[in-house]
Amino acid sequence: MKSINVTELKANLSRYLRMAARGTRVVVRDRDEPIAQLVPPDADATDWRQRLAREGRLRPGSQDWSSLKLPKPARRVDIQSSLQATREEPDEIRRR
């Protein structure tokens, strides 16, 4: 990681952009306060888990869940009739 002031960035922008493209994180400071970062573009920005792990904000688990077998329910449930019964229940309570 490289830390520079805004004036240094303005004077040597191309140099710091090349450094960021090679993988060096460049922190830009204004009056010793970090205000921005130059980082290389994420090749696989769609995988948020890998990005967070690289940033140190996520620790990947060690468990392999691909072989997990969940038991099937013992009986079939008609979801529509269950929802309908749930929706009708408050009306029946009000009528009493």
C-alpha positions in Angstrom: 0.0 0.0 0.0 1.2 3.5 -0.9 0.0 6.7 0.7 0.3 10.0 -1.1 -1.0 13.6 -0.8 -3.4 15.1 -3.4 -0.7 17.4 -4.7 1.6 14.4 -5.4 -1.2 12.6 -7.2 -1.9 15.6 -9.4 1.8 15.9 -10.3 2.3 12.2 -11.1 -1.2 10.8 -11.9 -0.1 8.5 -14.7 2.6 6.9 -12.5 0.1 6.1 -9.7 -2.5 4.8 -12.1 0.1 2.4 -13.5 0.9 1.3 -9.9 -2.8 0.7 -9.2 -3.2 -1.3 -12.4 -0.3 -3.5 -11.3 -2.1 -4.2 -8.0 -0.7 -1.7 -5.6 -3.3 0.0 -3.5 -2.7 3.8 -3.4 -4.4 5.8 -0.6 -4.9 9.5 -1.4 -4.7 11.9 1.5 -5.8 15.5 1.9 -4.1 17.2 4.9 -3.2 13.7 6.3 -6.8 12.5 6.1 -7.5 9.6 3.8 -10.0 10.6 1.2 -9.8 8.1 -1.7 -8.1 4.9 -2.9 -6.8 3.9 -6.3 -7.2 0.1 -6.8 -7.1 -2.1 -9.8 -10.4 -3.0 -11.5 -12.0 -6.1 -10.2 -11.8 -8.8 -12.8 -14.7 -10.8 -11.3 -16.7 -8.1 -9.5 -19.8 -10.3 -9.7 -18.5 -12.6 -7.0 -19.0 -10.5 -3.9 -17.8 -13.2 -1.5 -14.3 -13.3 -3.1 -14.1 -9.5 -3.1 -15.0 -9.3 0.6 -12.5 -12.0 1.4 -9.7 -10.1 -0.4 -10.7 -7.0 1.5 -10.4 -8.9 4.8 -14.1 -8.3 5.6 -15.2 -11.9 5.2 -13.6 -15.1 6.4 -14.6 -18.0 4.1 -16.0 -21.0 5.8 -14.2 -24.4 5.6 -17.4 -26.5 5.5 -18.3 -28.1 2.2 -22.1 -27.9 2.0 -22.5 -29.4 -1.5 -23.0 -32.9 -0.1 -25.6 -31.8 2.4 -28.8 -33.9 2.1 -31.9 -32.5 3.7 -34.7 -34.9 4.6 -38.0 -34.8 2.7 -41.1 -33.7 4.6 -43.1 -36.6 6.0 -46.3 -35.5 4.4 -47.4 -33.3 1.6 -48.9 -29.9 2.5 -51.3 -28.0 0.2 -49.7 -24.6 0.5 -52.7 -22.7 -1.1 -55.2 -24.1 1.4 -52.8 -23.4 4.3 -52.5 -19.8 3.1 -56.2 -19.4 2.6 -56.8 -20.8 6.2 -54.3 -18.3 7.5 -55.9 -15.4 5.7 -59.4 -16.4 6.8 -58.5 -16.8 10.5 -58.5 -13.1 11.5 -62.1 -12.7 10.0 -63.4 -15.7 12.1 -61.9 -14.2 15.3 -63.6 -10.8 14.6 -67.0 -12.4 14.1 -67.0 -14.1 17.5 
